[in-house]
Amino acid sequence: MEVYLDNNATTMVDPIVFEEMKPFFCETYGNPNSLHRFGAGTHPKMMEALDYLYTGINADDEDDIIITSNATESINTVIKGVWVDEILNGNKNHIVTSEVEHPAVTAACRFLEAQGVSVTYLPVNENGVIEANTVKENIKDDTALVSIMWANNETGKLFPIEEIGKICKEANVLFHSDATQAIGKVLVDVQKANLDFMSFSAHKFHGPKGVGGTYIKKGVKLTPLLHGGEQMGGKRAGTVDVASMVGMGYAMHLATNEMALAYEDNHVRKLRDRLENAILELPETLVIGGTENRTPNTTLISIRGVEGESMLWDLNQKGIGASTGSACASEDLEANPVMNAFGSDSELAHTGVRFSLSRFNTQEQIDYAIEVIVNAVKRLRNLSSSYAYAPKSHESGL
Ligand SMILES: Cc1ncc(COP(=O)(O)O)c(CNc2co[nH]c2=O)c1O
């Protein structure tokens, strides 16, 4: 049996989404900027896709959503655009973000630091969350941007975006959230969150890889990252990948409607809890960041005495796909920065395994995964020279 439990890395394209995309390869294949019928034929479904995107994040009709290639491009567009507008051509020189952002945020910020910008990387609290007051305490007169993720990709922890949005509005500071791991898992409302910018990626909610979006609140200036043709009103040059844009719009429609979010919060959460609770019955295991206030599909579990990479190999041999953290960093065996951010000791930081589920997982799959995981832990702990578990009288030894 094959069981895919790495949906925070990427998801399967929903077959319904794939059907919506197909016509735009060999039938309605014109360039949307061409004036003839072959180009104009793409417009109805592109407009429908935009409608789905606006509805999915509750954007106002006058706001902008530009189509990008992924969340990384969207994030760079915001951070570097604000750098140009508010720092190079303004009187600001400070950005507030967090230690546990995705590398797309932290690497873009480190690039700006190399250009002389001051960046504050806020630590998470003992529950793995950035506190709104900590953001407030670190906003200065020359703060150009606050950028805090909506949900953490490793732990699933949800951050107080609406509170932070109020703080930024009162302080008149631009606010961006990387919502890549939130869309399709929890309700994302850009207006309630007082966001000026938001980034997202279709392949995290059963859309195609290679397409994402940047939300820009009406009236907020943002210098483009890419210059060239007049696509997206000059806000993102380059011919739009029509099939992917249509796919992202439909995936947003399927993932963010009321029934879909209820399914995530019930069915997917129940499967995640079933898997998590079975692993927590093993001695010396713990959920990094705790079990409260998380996306319903994610668990990051430390299994003492079991190297995360060794566990992944065992699981892969049995048809199960999981991860120790972001795929973009998987090759790097350095301790997981998120684990480190929680102040976990170095051994703990190397023993995290992330399981991230989706609406396509079944109870049969989860029960199979539990059996494989428990057996893998027994095998690996027995092999470990450094792990010696002395069971208390009421515990069965492993
Ligand atoms: C919070 C967050 N932001 C941005 C990105 C980048 O998205 P992309 O540009 O579409 O690649 C990711 C991808 N996160 C992961 C990729 O693999 N495992 C992960 O956790 C993410 O989780």
PDBQT file of the ligand as one rigid body, heavy atoms in Angstrom, charges set to zero:
ROOT
HETATM    1  C1  LIG A 401       5.015  28.434   4.558  1.00  0.00    +0.000 C 
HETATM    2  C2  LIG A 401       5.624  28.250   3.193  1.00  0.00    +0.000 A 
HETATM    3  N1  LIG A 401       5.942  29.349   2.457  1.00  0.00    +0.000 NA
HETATM    4  C3  LIG A 401       6.492  29.235   1.231  1.00  0.00    +0.000 A 
HETATM    5  C4  LIG A 401       6.765  28.001   0.688  1.00  0.00    +0.000 A 
HETATM    6  C5  LIG A 401       7.368  27.919  -0.709  1.00  0.00    +0.000 C 
HETATM    7  O1  LIG A 401       6.381  27.472  -1.588  1.00  0.00    +0.000 OA
HETATM    8  P1  LIG A 401       6.773  27.258  -3.148  1.00  0.00    +0.000 P 
HETATM    9  O2  LIG A 401       7.394  28.521  -3.604  1.00  0.00    +0.000 OA
HETATM   10  O3  LIG A 401       5.475  26.962  -3.846  1.00  0.00    +0.000 OA
HETATM   11  O4  LIG A 401       7.733  26.113  -3.147  1.00  0.00    +0.000 OA
HETATM   12  C6  LIG A 401       6.449  26.837   1.413  1.00  0.00    +0.000 A 
HETATM   13  C7  LIG A 401       6.802  25.462   0.853  1.00  0.00    +0.000 C 
HETATM   14  N2  LIG A 401       7.030  24.538   1.905  1.00  0.00    +0.000 N 
HETATM   15  C8  LIG A 401       7.512  23.302   1.723  1.00  0.00    +0.000 A 
HETATM   16  C9  LIG A 401       8.041  22.763   0.618  1.00  0.00    +0.000 A 
HETATM   17  O5  LIG A 401       8.373  21.483   0.953  1.00  0.00    +0.000 OA
HETATM   18  N3  LIG A 401       8.060  21.198   2.243  1.00  0.00    +0.000 N 
HETATM   19  C10 LIG A 401       7.525  22.309   2.761  1.00  0.00    +0.000 A 
HETATM   20  O6  LIG A 401       7.163  22.436   3.917  1.00  0.00    +0.000 OA
HETATM   21  C11 LIG A 401       5.867  26.968   2.685  1.00  0.00    +0.000 A 
HETATM   22  O7  LIG A 401       5.535  25.880   3.416  1.00  0.00    +0.000 OA
ENDROOT
TORSDOF 0
